[in-house]
Amino acid sequence: MVTGGSGTFGRHLVPLLEKSGHDVRVLSRRQGAGTHVGDLATGVGLGPALAGADVVVHAASDTHRLGRTDERQTANLLAASHDVGHLLYLSIVGIDEIGFGYYRRKLACERLIEAGPAPWTILRATQFHELLAGLFTPLDRLPFAPLPLDFRCQPVAAAEVAEHVAGLVAGPPAGHTADFGGPEVSTFGELARLWRVRRGRGDRLVNLPIPGAVARAFRQGRNTCPDHADGRQTFEAFTQASAA
Ligand SMILES: NC(=O)c1ccc[n+]([C@@H]2O[C@H](COP(=O)([O-])OP(=O)(O)OC[C@H]3O[C@@H](n4cnc5c(N)ncnc54)[C@H](OP(=O)(O)O)[C@@H]3O)[C@@H](O)[C@H]2O)c1
């Protein structure tokens, strides 16, 4: 059973699992977006979705509200997961070193899973190419892009994280597994320039200075894992492919 199977990451994972012969269920709040309708935040619909499930991939998150309901979602999932043999949680690199609200909530979810009833695997990945595309696209309208140009990032293709997760699903619960990052660590400035030039928006960028400890952690690249540059597709290649 895949939570978040209708999301950016999950849409890549589900067909891979089906191709490997798994009988895959997808929980979604929206009729028709998955195989089972349910809401992790309330617990409605979880029983039928989980009945008889051997493995759960937990990739749902209240991303649009910076994880506001994520702890409740995870607690509800765990309360219904007593018979699950393997729960795999998709998390984010560096969340224990960056005091960003969304990351604090992801860390709290990790803690719930570690203490929960189901044997678990936690994989932390770096930011998806798709996330940066979502950040840069609205700036396409502007003659210049105001961004914290010195933030570091190691973007990775969600499709490649999905391939890796499909492999982990086939194995036993592994606890905390090695981080999974994109092929290159870059600055926001470098990535935004690539994006804008490729989309014919010119290369004008303006640094948006952001004070505080969270911004400092992003400048220091605490959200990166250069020792695990596992992804193959660069952000440049992703940008080319999405502009084609
Ligand atoms: N984006 C990144 O750069 C990145 C990097 C590393 C790790 N991650 C992690 O990877 C996971 C997936 O991220 P994503 O970018 O694929 O997210 P996304 O595209 O925003 O998708 C979120 C998913 O969560 C589901 N969801 C949200 N609230 C729900 C609820 N109350 N009940 C049931 N389902 C709910 C949504 O399903 P419906 O709307 O269909 O109900 C949707 O499938 C997240 O945990 C995220 O923290 C993301």
The ligand as an SDF file (V2000), in Angstrom:
LIG
                    3D

 48 52  0  0  0  0  0  0  0  0999 V2000
    9.6160   17.0690   -2.9480 N   0  0  0  0  0  0  0  0  0  0  0  0
   10.8760   16.8560   -2.5890 C   0  0  0  0  0  0  0  0  0  0  0  0
   11.8120   17.5200   -3.0480 O   0  0  0  0  0  0  0  0  0  0  0  0
   11.1700   15.7480   -1.5870 C   0  0  0  0  0  0  0  0  0  0  0  0
   12.4940   15.3690   -1.3470 C   0  0  0  0  0  0  0  0  0  0  0  0
   12.7360   14.3330   -0.4420 C   0  0  0  0  0  0  0  0  0  0  0  0
   11.6730   13.7090    0.2130 C   0  0  0  0  0  0  0  0  0  0  0  0
   10.4130   14.1370   -0.0460 N   0  0  0  0  0  0  0  0  0  0  0  0
    9.2940   13.4720    0.6500 C   0  0  0  0  0  0  0  0  0  0  0  0
    8.6780   12.6200   -0.2950 O   0  0  0  0  0  0  0  0  0  0  0  0
    7.2820   12.4990    0.0100 C   0  0  0  0  0  0  0  0  0  0  0  0
    6.4820   12.7410   -1.2640 C   0  0  0  0  0  0  0  0  0  0  0  0
    6.7260   14.0620   -1.7100 O   0  0  0  0  0  0  0  0  0  0  0  0
    6.0310   14.5940   -3.0440 P   0  0  0  0  0  0  0  0  0  0  0  0
    6.8570   15.7550   -3.5010 O   0  0  0  0  0  0  0  0  0  0  0  0
    5.7780   13.4510   -3.9750 O   0  0  0  0  0  0  0  0  0  0  0  0
    4.6450   15.1330   -2.4340 O   0  0  0  0  0  0  0  0  0  0  0  0
    3.3660   15.6920   -3.2460 P   0  0  0  0  0  0  0  0  0  0  0  0
    3.5860   15.6510   -4.7180 O   0  0  0  0  0  0  0  0  0  0  0  0
    3.0070   17.0010   -2.6020 O   0  0  0  0  0  0  0  0  0  0  0  0
    2.2500   14.6240   -2.9070 O   0  0  0  0  0  0  0  0  0  0  0  0
    1.6990   14.5310   -1.6150 C   0  0  0  0  0  0  0  0  0  0  0  0
    0.9220   13.2390   -1.5420 C   0  0  0  0  0  0  0  0  0  0  0  0
    0.4410   13.0900   -0.2030 O   0  0  0  0  0  0  0  0  0  0  0  0
   -0.9110   12.6880   -0.2600 C   0  0  0  0  0  0  0  0  0  0  0  0
   -1.5910   13.1960    0.9200 N   0  0  0  0  0  0  0  0  0  0  0  0
   -1.4470   14.4150    1.5070 C   0  0  0  0  0  0  0  0  0  0  0  0
   -2.2630   14.5340    2.5590 N   0  0  0  0  0  0  0  0  0  0  0  0
   -2.9350   13.3570    2.6640 C   0  0  0  0  0  0  0  0  0  0  0  0
   -3.9250   12.8590    3.5450 C   0  0  0  0  0  0  0  0  0  0  0  0
   -4.3870   13.6140    4.5510 N   0  0  0  0  0  0  0  0  0  0  0  0
   -4.3920   11.6130    3.3580 N   0  0  0  0  0  0  0  0  0  0  0  0
   -3.9260   10.8480    2.3220 C   0  0  0  0  0  0  0  0  0  0  0  0
   -2.9820   11.2620    1.4560 N   0  0  0  0  0  0  0  0  0  0  0  0
   -2.5060   12.4950    1.6200 C   0  0  0  0  0  0  0  0  0  0  0  0
   -1.4580   13.3100   -1.5340 C   0  0  0  0  0  0  0  0  0  0  0  0
   -2.5370   12.5300   -1.9940 O   0  0  0  0  0  0  0  0  0  0  0  0
   -3.9610   13.1220   -2.4900 P   0  0  0  0  0  0  0  0  0  0  0  0
   -3.7970   14.6040   -2.6890 O   0  0  0  0  0  0  0  0  0  0  0  0
   -4.2240   12.3680   -3.7640 O   0  0  0  0  0  0  0  0  0  0  0  0
   -4.8970   12.7730   -1.3880 O   0  0  0  0  0  0  0  0  0  0  0  0
   -0.2700   13.1770   -2.4800 C   0  0  0  0  0  0  0  0  0  0  0  0
   -0.2600   11.9160   -3.1070 O   0  0  0  0  0  0  0  0  0  0  0  0
    7.0020   13.5010    1.1500 C   0  0  0  0  0  0  0  0  0  0  0  0
    6.9810   12.8280    2.3640 O   0  0  0  0  0  0  0  0  0  0  0  0
    8.2010   14.4360    1.1090 C   0  0  0  0  0  0  0  0  0  0  0  0
    8.5250   14.9950    2.3690 O   0  0  0  0  0  0  0  0  0  0  0  0
   10.1230   15.1210   -0.9450 C   0  0  0  0  0  0  0  0  0  0  0  0
  1  2  1  0
  2  3  2  0
  2  4  1  0
  4  5  1  0
  4 48  2  0
  5  6  2  0
  6  7  1  0
  7  8  2  0
  8  9  1  0
  8 48  1  0
  9 10  1  0
  9 46  1  0
 10 11  1  0
 11 12  1  0
 11 44  1  0
 12 13  1  0
 13 14  1  0
 14 15  2  0
 14 16  1  0
 14 17  1  0
 17 18  1  0
 18 19  2  0
 18 20  1  0
 18 21  1  0
 21 22  1  0
 22 23  1  0
 23 24  1  0
 23 42  1  0
 24 25  1  0
 25 26  1  0
 25 36  1  0
 26 27  1  0
 26 35  1  0
 27 28  2  0
 28 29  1  0
 29 30  1  0
 29 35  2  0
 30 31  1  0
 30 32  2  0
 32 33  1  0
 33 34  2  0
 34 35  1  0
 36 37  1  0
 36 42  1  0
 37 38  1  0
 38 39  2  0
 38 40  1  0
 38 41  1  0
 42 43  1  0
 44 45  1  0
 44 46  1  0
 46 47  1  0
M  CHG  2   8   1  16  -1
M  END
$$$$
